[in-house]
Amino acid sequence: MTPEIATIARKRRDELAAITPSRSTWTAITEWHARTRPLISKHFATDLGAFDQILKVRWVAYPRVIAAAGRRVDNSRTDAAERSGNEKVVQAAYAKLLAHVDAIIELIGVDDSNFNETTESDSVFSEIENLIDQSLLPTQYKTVVLNDLLEARRSYRASAYKSCVVMLGAALEGVMLGTLVRSDVIAGFSLSASPPGPIRRLGNRNPLLADKIGRDLGFEDYKVCIHELIDGSDALGVDNVQSFRNAIHPWKSIQEPLKYGAFDRARAIHYLGSFKKILDALVVWTP
């Protein structure tokens, strides 16, 4: 993809983001779709059907009560419910359009990746493994994460790119959990007046907190904790973390095929780079 295409895609994205999704702005949204359609048709033709399908919405329409002769009927509640329903219809379609363009922009970035097939990927894997070795993660978590990374590297070399991404997601989950159960982090939770929500629900002064974190919390909870705890973690982007989880969900492959429907070498490298970016922030963090 040329830089010009990337520039146009970002411009279209900014134009859409400037529209507040509402039934009253539906015309502006459809006009944006018409302006953007040629870009999709020319450069992302296989995704044109999905792009068009987003605007084929089903509007909410409730039956009205018809007044008998001499009777007055108030349909205001039905009208309000219908308006509210159609607002949600617009917002859902708008969110899908925005996600579609975001995925296109991401794909352009992936296509522009200058990673070499083997040398660069091996180098990044090695850097990640060294970071894990030198981190403050408990020893047992280092072992688990390094095993997952080994499987990710083997999958990459075998061109099993989705398997590579799935194992990177497993390694990321191990890193997040291992970070949260570090002894210094657990001690910090016990003294905190405002621990992250998932920790607060478990009881941040519970003597078995580390075990409860591992047993009772999941990927989404770890993500919330990491973003609440680490200053500047917003710069990592919630989506950078969430994408690893989304990659294994069949519904995401159906709902957002452009982003999660297929995994090639370039996309695996993209996830590998995201993993390292997240890891760089986690391994140096102390409470």
N, C-alpha and C positions, 0 to 999 in steps of 0.2 A: 504494500500500500504506500502511496506517495504521501508526503507531508501535507499536500494540498487537500487530499481526501480527509485526513485527520483534522485539519483546520475546519473544513466544512462541517464535519460531524460534530465537532465541539461547539461550533456556532449554532447548529440546529438544536443541540442539547440545551444551550443557554437560552435560546428562544423559547423552548418548551418550559424550562424551569421558571421563566418569567411569567408564565400564565398561571393564575390561581385556579385550580380545578373546581368548577362549579357548573351547574346546569346552564347558567347564564353565559358561561364562557365556552360552551361546547362548540359553537361555531368557530371560535378562534382555534380550538384544538383540532378540529377537522381541517381547517385551512392550513395549520402547521403540518398536519399529516400529508396533505396534498403537495406542499412544497418539498417535503422530505422524501416522498415516495420515489422520485427519480433517482436520488442517491442510493436508496436501497435496491431499486430495480437494476441499476447499472453495476454496482459493486458488491452487492450481497443478495443476488437474485434468489438463491435458495431459501432466503428468509423472508421474501416478499409476502408470501401467503400468510405467514404468522403475523407479520406487521399489519397487513390489511385486516386480518381477523379481529384484531384488538378493538377496532372501531365498530364491529358488528355487535352492538350491545342490545340487550333486551330491557327496554324501559319498563318501569313499574307503573302499572295502571290498575287501580282498584275500582270495582263497580260502585256507582252512586245510588243512593236511595232516591227513588222518584216520588215526588209528592202527589198525594191524591188530591182531588179537587177540594179546594178550601183549606188545605193543610200546608204548613210551611215546614220544610225539612232542612236541617243544618248538616251540610256535608263538609264542614270546615275541618273536622278531625281527619276525615278521609283525605282531603286535599293536602293537609299538612303531612300525613304519613306518606303520601305519594311523592311530595316534594322531597322529603327526607330520603326516601328510597332512591330517587333518581340522582340526588346529590352523591350518594354512595356509589351508584353505577358509574358516574363520571369520574369520581376519585379513583375507583378501581382501574378503569380503562387508562386514565392518566398515569397511574403508577406503573402499569405494564408498559406503556409507551416509553416512559422515562427509563425503566429497567432495560428495555430493548436497545435504546440508544447508548446507554452506559455499557452494555455488553459489546456493542459494535466498536465503541471507542477502546474498550479493553482488548478486543481482538486485533484492532489495528496496532496497538502497542505490542501485543504478543507477536504479531507478524513481523514487526520491526526489530525483534530481539536479535542481538548480534552474538548470542552464545554459540560457541563451537559445539558440535555434536557430542564429543566425549571429554576433551580437555577441560573446557569451562565447567561442565556439569560435575565432573569429578572434583574439580577444585572447590566448587561451592559445597558439595557434600562434605569434603574434608574439613572445610572451615566450620561448618555447622557441627560436625562431630567434635572438633577441638573445643568449640564453645561449650558444648555439653560437658565434656571432660573437665573443663576449668570452672564450670558453674558451681553454684552453691546448692544445687539439687541434692536431695538425699541420695545415697549410693544406690539404693534399690531402684529409684526412679531413673537415675542415669542409665542403669543396665537395661531397663525396659525401653526407654526412649532410643538408646543406641541400637537395640535390636530392631525396633521399628524402622529406624533410619537405614539400617542395613537392608531390610526388605524393600524399602523404597528405592534404594540405589539398584538393587538387583532387578526390580520391576522396570526401572528406567532403562537399564541396559538391555532388557529383553523386549523393549518397545511396548510394554504393558503400561501405558501411560496413566490410565485411570487407576490402576492398582497402585502406581507410584503416588498419585495424589491422595488416595485413600490412606496409605501408610503414612504419608506426611501428616494427614489429619490426625491419625492415631498418635503420632509422635508429638504433635502440638498439644493434644489433650493431656498427654503425659507430662509435658513441660509445664502447662498451666497448673495441673493438679500438684505436681511436685513443688512448684513455687509456693502454692498456698499452704502446703503442709510443712514447709521448712520451719525449723525450731524458732528462728528469729521472727518469722512471720506470725506463727501461732502466738508467740509472746506478745507481739504487737497487737494482735487481735484482742488479747485478754485485757490490755490496758486502754484500748480505744473506746472513746465515748460514742463514736459513730462508725462502726465497722460496716462493710458492704452489706446490702440487704440479705443476700443468701446466708452470710455468716451470722448476722443478727438473728435470723430465724432459727438457726441451730443452737444459739446461745454462745456468745463469744467467750464466755468464761468457763464453758464446759470443759472439764479435765480430759474428756475424750473427743475434743473438737477435731483433732487431726483425723481420727478414725471416721467421725461423722461426715467430714468433708468428702472423704473418699467414698463412703458408702451411700450417702444421701443426696449429694449434689451431682450435677451432670455438666456436660459441655457448656450449655447456655449459662449456667450459674458461674462456672469458671470464667467465662468471657465477661460477665457483668463485674465480677470481683476484680479482674485484671484491669478493666477500664476505669473502675472507681479508685483503685489503689495507686496506679502508676501515673504520675504527672507526665503529661505529654503523650499518653497512649492514644488519645483521640487522633493524633497525627498518623497512627498506624491504620486507622479506619476500622470501624466495627466490621465492615464488609470483608476486609482482608482476613479476619479471623473466621467470620461466619461462612465464608466461601468454602472453607475446608469441610464444614459440616454439610453444607448444601450439596457438595459434590457427590455424596453417597445417597441422596434421597431421590428415588425414582420420580416423585412428583415434580421436583425441581427440573429434572431432565425434560419432562413433558411441558411444564409451565414456562421454562426459560431455556428452550433447546439451543439457542445461540450461545448461551453461556455455559450450560451444564450438559448439553446433549452429546458432546463428543470431546475427546481428549487426545491431542496429538503431542509431539515432542515439544513444540513451542509453548503449548499451554502448561505442560508439566514443568518446564523451566520457569514459567511465570509463577507457578505455585511455589516452586523451590525458592525463588527470590523473595516471595512474600513471607515464607517461613523464616528465612534468615533475617529479614527486617524485623519481624516480631521477636525473634530470639535475641537479636542484638539489644532490644529494649529490656527484655526480661532478665537476662543473665547479669546485668549490671545494677539491677534495682535492689535496694534495701529499704525496709520500712522506716 
